Amino acid sequence: MKPLRFPPGFTWGAAAAAPQIEGAAFADGKSASVWDTFSRKPGAVLNGDTLDVACDHYHRFDEDFALLRRLGIRNYRLSLAWPRILPGGDGVVNFKGVDFYHRLFDSMERHGITPWVTMFHWDLPQALEDRGGWRVRGTVDAFARYADTIVQAYGDRVKNWITLNEIFCFTRLGYGDGRKAPGARESEQVVNQTYHHALLAHGAGMRAVREHGGKGARAGLTDNVIVTVPVDLQPANVAAAQRAFTEENARILEPLFTGRYGATYRRLTGADAARVERGDLKLIAQPMDFLGLNIYTGLFMRAGKRGRPETLAFPANYPTTDCKWLYLMPQVLYWGPKHVRDLYSGKLPLYITENGAGYNEAPPVNGEVHDLHRLECVRNNLTQLRAGMKDGIPVKGYFLWSMMDNYEWEDGYQRRFGIVYNDFATQRRTPKLSAQWFAQVIKGNAVI
């Protein structure tokens, strides 16, 4: 079997997020985020785990970047902590927070690692939540101030900007079913309004990069599209999967790419549609330089009565991970980017900004973690991704989630997604078998 080669210049990287790895949750002027608050709510997070220490990346970033360099990882997707930069959400800038990221970028530069910076990865300052959070337009104004602040501060060294990470998770899951911070259960109209305000914040982030990013700056959104996979290639089932994709993703992709809330959105939301003001959609739909896609799993679809999409339930013994939601479907790395291209984005460059698998793994034995399940998952996913690229889908890069085990939100520290094992008691890092394999993939620009 020959290696499966990727095109020259393909971007390989790993990803993480500030609230999940930094720790130092209240150090040097940082204020509480909604996750700092939510994690202290009884029963909200497994074992009552908090973000207080996490991976202590705040104090260990230089050694972490040295490890990335040894693994050959030259692109790193990270996020900045909004409550570390602007503890009140807006208002006074915390220069100790600003200086921390200057030191972090200095270290990345020394180790030859290119930053891909996400402005917002769910850690809304609690001060803003206290004023209404994503329910209110004031949070959009605060985000605009934050975006201006960070792009002006770091625009000379950061050229790849991602405005927001996974709108669905911090709106629907944060304000709808309460599974994630801030743990609210609002009406459907309010949830739709949070989607709209998040999209406005994306637009504000794009504007900030256009105004302050300098030469070579690029920006886009990262979306965790819900991927619908046809159960086979019969035209009716492919059409059903496409139709289902538009319905599942209409709240974000439709306004983002068409500049309107169209028929699909109106049918889904009815009287609960978001309230829109003049100029909103123009801000939301301004051209992006790329779209990031976080893809882990999906849904199998077929054509039901009158061709309507029908979701097929997973049988009890279908292969999965230790995440209840993460069924192993390598086809999503083909169909997700394909649907996005065919239905919305055309030739716009696409990046897989997250992909991976979470397991409850045992500690290293003799200095090794044989995570064959993760290795094979990623290998199969990359094989499908490359097949899509050969069919003309413009995927330009892949970021593996995650650089190391970290705080997995409501699953606390039990669920591990990293290619580096982290002992949270000692903060000792141990590269897993998947890390050694991924290093060879990057070195050869090929799946081996």
C-alpha positions as CSV (number, residue, x, y, z in Angstrom):
1,M,0.0,0.0,0.0
2,K,1.4,3.4,-1.0
3,P,1.2,6.5,1.2
4,L,-1.8,8.7,0.5
5,R,-0.2,12.0,-0.5
6,F,-1.6,15.5,0.1
7,P,-1.0,18.5,-2.2
8,P,2.2,20.6,-1.7
9,G,1.5,23.4,0.7
10,F,-1.3,21.6,2.6
11,T,-1.5,23.0,6.2
12,W,-1.2,20.5,9.0
13,G,-1.8,21.6,12.6
14,A,-3.2,20.9,16.0
15,A,-5.7,22.9,18.0
16,A,-6.7,23.8,21.5
17,A,-8.6,26.6,23.3
18,A,-7.7,29.0,26.1
19,P,-10.3,28.0,28.6
20,Q,-9.5,24.4,28.2
21,I,-5.8,24.5,28.7
22,E,-4.6,27.8,30.2
23,G,-5.7,27.5,33.8
24,A,-4.7,30.6,35.9
25,A,-8.4,31.3,35.8
26,F,-8.2,34.4,38.1
27,A,-4.5,35.3,37.7
28,D,-3.1,38.7,36.6
29,G,-6.4,40.4,36.4
30,K,-8.4,37.8,34.5
31,S,-12.1,37.8,35.5
32,A,-14.5,34.9,35.6
33,S,-15.9,33.5,32.4
34,V,-19.3,31.9,32.1
35,W,-17.5,28.6,32.2
36,D,-15.8,29.5,35.5
37,T,-19.2,30.2,36.9
38,F,-21.0,27.2,35.3
39,S,-18.4,24.7,36.4
40,R,-19.1,25.7,40.0
41,K,-22.8,25.0,39.6
42,P,-23.6,21.6,41.4
43,G,-24.1,18.9,38.8
44,A,-23.2,21.0,35.8
45,V,-19.8,19.4,35.2
46,L,-18.6,15.8,35.8
47,N,-16.9,15.5,39.2
48,G,-17.3,19.3,39.7
49,D,-14.2,19.8,37.7
50,T,-13.3,23.5,37.2
51,L,-11.0,25.4,34.7
52,D,-8.9,26.8,37.5
53,V,-5.7,24.9,36.6
54,A,-6.6,22.9,33.5
55,C,-3.2,22.1,31.8
56,D,-1.4,25.1,33.4
57,H,-0.5,26.2,29.9
58,Y,-0.4,29.7,31.2
59,H,2.8,28.9,33.0
60,R,4.0,26.1,30.7
61,F,3.4,27.3,27.2
62,D,7.1,27.5,26.3
63,E,7.7,23.8,27.0
64,D,4.4,22.9,25.3
65,F,5.5,24.7,22.1
66,A,8.9,23.0,22.3
67,L,7.0,19.7,22.3
68,L,4.9,20.7,19.3
69,R,8.1,21.6,17.5
70,R,9.6,18.2,18.3
71,L,6.5,16.6,16.8
72,G,6.9,18.7,13.7
73,I,3.6,20.6,14.2
74,R,4.2,24.1,12.7
75,N,0.6,25.4,12.8
76,Y,-1.3,25.8,16.0
77,R,-4.9,26.9,16.4
78,L,-5.4,28.6,19.7
79,S,-7.9,31.0,21.2
80,L,-7.5,34.2,23.3
81,A,-9.4,34.5,26.6
82,W,-11.7,37.5,26.3
83,P,-12.0,37.9,30.2
84,R,-8.2,38.0,30.3
85,I,-8.0,40.9,27.9
86,L,-11.1,42.8,28.9
87,P,-12.2,41.6,32.3
88,G,-15.4,43.6,32.3
89,G,-16.2,42.5,28.7
90,D,-15.6,46.0,27.5
91,G,-14.1,49.0,29.2
92,V,-10.7,48.9,30.7
93,V,-8.0,46.8,29.0
94,N,-6.0,44.4,31.3
95,F,-2.5,45.0,30.0
96,K,-1.2,42.0,32.0
97,G,-3.5,39.9,29.9
98,V,-2.3,41.6,26.7
99,D,1.3,41.1,27.7
100,F,0.7,37.4,28.4
101,Y,-0.2,36.7,24.8
102,H,2.7,38.8,23.5
103,R,5.0,36.4,25.5
104,L,3.0,33.4,24.1
105,F,3.5,34.6,20.5
106,D,7.1,35.3,21.2
107,S,7.5,31.6,22.2
108,M,5.6,30.4,19.2
109,E,7.9,32.5,17.0
110,R,11.0,31.1,18.6
111,H,9.8,27.5,18.0
112,G,8.8,28.2,14.4
113,I,5.0,27.8,14.9
114,T,2.4,29.8,13.0
115,P,-0.6,31.0,15.1
116,W,-4.2,30.6,13.9
117,V,-6.1,32.7,16.5
118,T,-9.7,32.2,17.4
119,M,-11.1,35.3,18.9
120,F,-13.9,33.6,20.9
121,H,-14.0,30.0,22.0
122,W,-17.0,30.1,24.4
123,D,-15.5,31.9,27.4
124,L,-17.8,34.9,27.5
125,P,-16.9,37.2,30.4
126,Q,-19.4,36.6,33.2
127,A,-19.7,40.4,33.5
128,L,-21.4,40.4,30.1
129,E,-23.6,37.4,30.9
130,D,-24.8,39.4,33.9
131,R,-25.9,42.1,31.4
132,G,-27.8,39.6,29.2
133,G,-25.1,37.7,27.4
134,W,-25.7,36.6,23.9
135,R,-29.4,37.5,24.3
136,V,-28.7,41.2,23.9
137,R,-27.1,43.3,21.2
138,G,-24.8,44.9,23.9
139,T,-22.7,41.8,23.7
140,V,-22.1,42.4,20.0
141,D,-20.9,45.9,20.8
142,A,-18.6,44.5,23.5
143,F,-17.2,41.9,21.1
144,A,-16.5,44.6,18.5
145,R,-14.4,46.5,21.1
146,Y,-12.6,43.2,22.1
147,A,-11.9,42.4,18.4
148,D,-10.5,45.8,17.7
149,T,-8.3,45.5,20.8
150,I,-6.8,42.2,20.0
151,V,-6.3,42.7,16.2
152,Q,-4.6,46.1,16.9
153,A,-2.4,44.4,19.6
154,Y,-1.4,41.3,17.7
155,G,-2.0,42.1,14.0
156,D,1.7,42.4,13.2
157,R,2.3,38.8,14.1
158,V,-1.1,37.0,13.7
159,K,-2.3,36.8,10.1
160,N,-4.9,33.9,10.4
161,W,-7.9,35.0,12.4
162,I,-11.1,33.0,13.2
163,T,-13.9,35.1,14.6
164,L,-16.0,32.6,16.6
165,N,-15.9,28.9,17.3
166,E,-19.1,26.8,16.9
167,I,-22.0,29.1,17.3
168,F,-24.4,26.2,17.7
169,C,-22.7,25.2,21.0
170,F,-22.7,28.5,22.8
171,T,-26.2,29.5,21.6
172,R,-28.4,26.4,21.2
173,L,-26.6,24.3,23.9
174,G,-25.9,27.3,26.2
175,Y,-29.2,29.1,26.1
176,G,-31.6,26.4,24.7
177,D,-31.1,23.1,26.5
178,G,-28.7,24.4,29.2
179,R,-26.1,21.7,28.6
180,K,-23.3,24.2,28.3
181,A,-22.5,27.5,29.9
182,P,-24.3,29.6,31.0
183,G,-26.8,26.8,31.4
184,A,-29.9,28.7,30.5
185,R,-33.2,27.4,29.1
186,E,-34.7,30.2,27.1
187,S,-37.6,30.3,24.6
188,E,-37.0,29.4,21.0
189,Q,-37.2,33.0,19.9
190,V,-34.5,34.0,22.4
191,V,-32.3,31.1,21.2
192,N,-32.7,32.3,17.6
193,Q,-31.8,35.8,18.7
194,T,-28.6,34.5,20.3
195,Y,-27.7,32.9,16.9
196,H,-28.2,36.3,15.2
197,H,-26.2,38.2,17.8
198,A,-23.3,35.7,17.4
199,L,-23.4,36.2,13.6
200,L,-23.3,39.9,14.1
201,A,-20.2,39.4,16.4
202,H,-18.6,37.4,13.6
203,G,-19.3,40.3,11.2
204,A,-17.7,42.7,13.8
205,G,-14.6,40.4,14.0
206,M,-14.3,40.4,10.2
207,R,-14.5,44.2,10.1
208,A,-11.8,44.4,12.8
209,V,-9.4,42.3,10.7
210,R,-10.1,44.3,7.6
211,E,-9.5,47.6,9.4
212,H,-6.5,46.6,11.6
213,G,-5.1,43.3,10.5
214,G,-2.5,44.7,8.1
215,K,-1.0,43.2,5.0
216,G,-1.7,39.5,4.5
217,A,-4.4,39.2,7.2
218,R,-7.0,36.6,6.6
219,A,-10.2,35.9,8.5
220,G,-13.2,33.5,8.6
221,L,-15.6,31.7,10.9
222,T,-15.4,28.2,12.3
223,D,-18.7,26.3,12.2
224,N,-19.5,22.9,13.5
225,V,-21.8,22.0,10.7
226,I,-24.2,19.1,11.3
227,V,-23.1,16.7,8.5
228,T,-25.8,14.6,6.8
229,V,-24.4,11.5,5.0
230,P,-26.4,9.6,2.4
231,V,-26.7,6.0,3.3
232,D,-25.7,5.1,-0.3
233,L,-25.2,6.9,-3.6
234,Q,-28.7,6.5,-5.0
235,P,-29.6,10.0,-6.3
236,A,-32.7,10.2,-4.1
237,N,-30.7,9.5,-0.9
238,V,-28.0,12.0,-1.9
239,A,-30.7,14.6,-2.6
240,A,-32.3,13.8,0.8
241,A,-28.9,14.3,2.5
242,Q,-28.5,17.7,0.8
243,R,-31.9,18.9,1.8
244,A,-31.4,17.8,5.4
245,F,-28.0,19.6,5.4
246,T,-29.7,22.9,4.4
247,E,-32.3,22.5,7.1
248,E,-29.8,21.5,9.9
249,N,-27.5,24.4,9.1
250,A,-29.8,27.1,7.9
251,R,-29.5,29.4,11.0
252,I,-25.8,30.0,10.3
253,L,-24.9,29.1,6.7
254,E,-27.9,30.7,5.0
255,P,-27.3,34.3,6.3
256,L,-23.6,33.9,6.2
257,F,-23.4,33.1,2.5
258,T,-26.7,34.5,1.1
259,G,-27.0,37.7,3.2
260,R,-30.6,36.9,4.1
261,Y,-32.8,34.7,6.2
262,G,-34.6,32.8,3.4
263,A,-37.3,30.3,3.0
264,T,-35.7,27.5,4.8
265,Y,-34.9,29.6,7.8
266,R,-38.4,31.1,7.9
267,R,-40.0,27.7,7.7
268,L,-37.9,26.4,10.6
269,T,-38.4,29.4,12.8
270,G,-41.8,30.8,12.0
271,A,-42.9,33.4,14.5
272,D,-39.8,32.7,16.6
273,A,-37.4,34.2,14.0
274,A,-34.7,36.5,15.1
275,R,-35.4,40.3,15.1
276,V,-33.1,41.9,12.5
277,E,-32.2,45.6,12.2
278,R,-31.1,47.5,9.1
279,G,-27.6,46.7,8.0
280,D,-27.3,43.5,10.1
281,L,-27.2,41.0,7.2
282,K,-24.7,43.1,5.2
283,L,-22.4,42.9,8.2
284,I,-22.9,39.2,8.7
285,A,-22.4,38.3,5.0
286,Q,-19.3,40.3,4.2
287,P,-16.8,38.1,2.3
288,M,-14.6,35.7,4.2
289,D,-11.1,34.5,3.2
290,F,-11.9,30.9,4.3
291,L,-14.4,28.9,6.3
292,G,-13.3,26.6,9.2
293,L,-15.2,23.4,9.7
294,N,-15.2,21.4,13.0
295,I,-16.3,17.9,12.0
296,Y,-16.4,14.9,14.2
297,T,-19.6,12.9,13.4
298,G,-22.9,13.1,11.6
299,L,-26.2,11.6,10.6
300,F,-27.0,8.9,8.1
301,M,-29.9,9.9,5.8
302,R,-32.2,8.4,3.2
303,A,-35.2,9.5,1.2
304,G,-38.4,8.7,3.0
305,K,-42.0,9.3,1.9
306,R,-42.2,11.8,-1.0
307,G,-38.4,12.1,-0.9
308,R,-38.4,13.7,2.5
309,P,-35.1,13.3,4.5
310,E,-35.3,10.5,7.0
311,T,-32.6,10.0,9.7
312,L,-31.5,6.5,10.3
313,A,-31.0,5.7,14.0
314,F,-27.6,4.2,15.0
315,P,-27.9,0.5,16.2
316,A,-26.8,-0.3,19.7
317,N,-23.5,-1.8,18.6
318,Y,-22.5,0.8,16.0
319,P,-18.8,1.8,16.6
320,T,-18.5,4.9,18.8
321,T,-16.1,6.6,21.2
322,D,-16.5,7.3,24.9
323,C,-18.4,10.5,23.9
324,K,-22.1,9.6,23.7
325,W,-22.4,11.9,20.7
326,L,-19.3,10.9,18.7
327,Y,-20.2,8.0,16.4
328,L,-17.4,6.9,14.1
329,M,-18.3,8.1,10.6
330,P,-15.2,8.8,8.4
331,Q,-17.6,9.7,5.6
332,V,-18.3,13.0,7.3
333,L,-14.9,14.3,6.2
334,Y,-16.1,13.8,2.6
335,W,-19.7,14.9,2.8
336,G,-19.4,17.8,5.2
337,P,-17.0,19.8,3.0
338,K,-18.8,18.6,-0.1
339,H,-22.2,19.9,1.0
340,V,-20.7,23.2,2.1
341,R,-19.0,23.7,-1.3
342,D,-22.0,22.5,-3.4
343,L,-24.7,24.4,-1.5
344,Y,-22.9,27.5,-0.2
345,S,-19.3,28.3,-0.5
346,G,-18.1,27.3,-4.0
347,K,-14.4,27.9,-4.4
348,L,-13.9,29.5,-0.9
349,P,-10.9,27.7,0.8
350,L,-12.0,25.3,3.6
351,Y,-10.0,24.3,6.6
352,I,-10.8,21.4,8.9
353,T,-10.2,23.4,12.1
354,E,-11.1,20.5,14.4
355,N,-11.3,16.7,14.1
356,G,-10.5,13.9,16.5
357,A,-11.8,11.4,19.0
358,G,-12.4,11.4,22.7
359,Y,-11.8,8.4,25.0
360,N,-11.4,7.7,28.7
361,E,-7.8,6.6,28.5
362,A,-5.6,4.9,31.1
363,P,-2.3,6.5,32.2
364,P,0.9,5.7,30.3
365,V,2.6,2.3,30.7
366,N,6.4,2.4,30.4
367,G,6.0,5.9,29.0
368,E,3.6,4.9,26.2
369,V,-0.1,5.3,25.4
370,H,-1.2,3.0,22.6
371,D,-4.2,4.9,21.4
372,L,-4.8,2.8,18.4
373,H,-8.5,3.7,18.4
374,R,-7.7,7.4,17.9
375,L,-5.0,6.7,15.3
376,E,-7.2,4.6,13.2
377,C,-10.1,7.1,13.5
378,V,-7.9,9.9,12.2
379,R,-6.4,7.8,9.5
380,N,-9.8,6.8,8.2
381,N,-11.0,10.4,8.4
382,L,-8.0,11.7,6.5
383,T,-8.6,9.1,3.8
384,Q,-12.1,10.4,3.2
385,L,-10.9,14.0,3.3
386,R,-8.3,13.3,0.6
387,A,-11.0,11.6,-1.5
388,G,-13.1,14.8,-1.4
389,M,-10.1,16.9,-2.3
390,K,-9.5,14.7,-5.3
391,D,-13.1,15.4,-6.3
392,G,-12.3,19.1,-6.3
393,I,-13.4,20.1,-2.8
394,P,-11.1,23.1,-1.8
395,V,-9.8,21.9,1.6
396,K,-6.5,23.6,2.3
397,G,-5.6,22.4,5.8
398,Y,-6.4,20.1,8.7
399,F,-6.0,20.8,12.5
400,L,-6.2,17.8,14.8
401,W,-8.1,18.3,18.1
402,S,-6.4,18.4,20.4
403,M,-2.7,19.1,21.0
404,M,-3.1,17.5,24.4
405,D,-5.7,16.2,26.9
406,N,-7.6,19.1,28.5
407,Y,-10.8,20.3,30.1
408,E,-13.6,18.8,28.0
409,W,-16.4,21.1,29.1
410,E,-19.2,19.4,30.9
411,D,-17.2,16.1,30.8
412,G,-14.5,17.7,32.9
413,Y,-11.1,16.0,32.8
414,Q,-12.4,12.4,32.2
415,R,-12.7,12.7,28.4
416,R,-9.4,12.9,26.6
417,F,-9.1,14.1,23.0
418,G,-5.3,14.8,23.0
419,I,-2.5,13.3,21.0
420,V,-0.4,14.1,24.1
421,Y,-1.4,12.5,27.4
422,N,-1.6,15.0,30.3
423,D,-1.4,13.9,33.9
424,F,-3.5,16.6,35.5
425,A,-2.0,16.0,38.9
426,T,1.6,16.4,37.8
427,Q,1.1,18.2,34.5
428,R,3.5,15.7,32.9
429,R,3.0,15.5,29.1
430,T,3.4,12.1,27.3
431,P,3.1,11.9,23.5
432,K,0.7,9.1,22.6
433,L,1.2,6.7,19.7
434,S,-1.2,9.0,17.6
435,A,1.2,11.9,18.2
436,Q,4.2,9.9,16.8
437,W,2.1,8.8,13.8
438,F,0.7,12.3,13.1
439,A,4.3,13.6,13.2
440,Q,5.1,11.2,10.4
441,V,2.0,12.3,8.5
442,I,3.1,15.9,8.6
443,K,6.7,15.1,7.8
444,G,5.7,13.2,4.7
445,N,2.6,15.2,3.8
446,A,0.9,11.9,3.4
447,V,-1.3,9.4,5.3
448,I,0.9,6.4,6.1
